[in-house]
Amino acid sequence: MALAFDEYGRPFIILKEQEQKTRLRGIEAQKANISAGKAVARILRTSLGPKGMDKMLQSPDGDVTITNDGATILEQMDVDNQIAKLMVELSRSQDYEIGDGTTGVVVMAGALLEQAERLLERGIHPIRIAEGYEMASRIAVEHLEHIAQKFDFGPTNIEPLVQTCMTTLSSKIVNRCKRPLAEISVKAVLSVADLERKDVNLDLIKVEGKVGGKLEDTELVYGITVDKDMSHPQMPKKIEDAKIAILTCPFEPPKPKTKHKVDIDTVEKFQTLRQQEQKYFDDMVQKCKDVGATLVICQWGFDDEANHLLMHRNLPAVRWVGGVELELIAIATGGRIVPRFQELTPEKLGRAGLVRERSFGTTKDKMLYIEHCANSRAVTIFIRGGNKMMIEETKRSIHDALCVARNLIRNNSIVYGGGSAEISCSIAVEAAADKYPGIEQYAIRAFADALDSVSIALAENSGLQPIETLSAVKSQQIKVNYQ
């Protein structure tokens, strides 16, 4: 190692040992990768299950997130190692496909890697380990289908769905009011579900939150809520049987887009210009009135004069509504988004039974509720909570519950939780290992041991003796199965 100076006098170090550094190869590289995967799994292990602890994460901007949702924890973590990044992807794909169980899959993957490390040390080739794991997973899936129970539910009998969603929420921060939240989630999913095709479009369920009130005030709105209010305080706060014009064009006279200067040197010229603008705007309002609109929702704003004229012409309006919300309103009300006033026709109007403005608490925050829509298959879950962090965590919890309800509509099989299904699969895989004469049986047994790790983590997080608890539950299962 030598110290040198550049032309500006700044010191830098020359490392002469650079040539002696080598890449990790073979078993060393595998072990390094496995230890990275185990490290990620170890972090998430303590947040598994209803007694698991929440993680507090701080972003580079200083924002604090408290959550025990595996996908969120890994999203927020700053991960450099490529294998750890794969674990993040694993949890993200679980969140995308299933919606719940994001912590469990990472803990399970970590346990499989841990068992694989022991097999590698015994000199078993990675390909043989992978083949053994493949066989074991097939045995486990078959066994799961064997022990799964199906249940019946319908639009009138939602209790089985609610019970299952409650198990999802019991491991979250919102577990003190899991019953009402589970009911809200199930009703929301059933109102947008197509039970004939067993399909649910979760995009039709909007989850909104507003700070203030308490968690118990969370409600399900059969319609859309928009975080806006009427553009003029004197406009009516409640419109029944509303016909809604949804516009993406600015609701104001056009600005002269010229680089020329317009000189107005007399009052008459100003009056003429003003009357011209007013006439143009009156024509716009009249056009909306002629097609029968009783409410205008506009993506753009309009100035105070336009606002005043709208109020005088008895045409309530809402301005600055975002594009995503406009689309949802259009789906819910059965209306069409109109890009130009010339294209406005009575058929393009959306219909809603009730549009009302609600104000909340002492902050006087206002929101617009669009209810009893023509297409009632768009609903909103409106969350209340003491602070922003609580609302964000409740949104994540509700998302998990919605996904569970959706999965149950697609396939109404359930297995019991608390690690019992994993232990049952572990016993089945262990028993099946004897039937395989090759070296794969070691990997199959290792897979069975890895399945036990979920139950051990749950016992540890509950403050129980992990090995004693696992042995007791396992012996009970074997006794019941074989008698």
Disulfide bonds with the S-S distance in Angstrom:
none
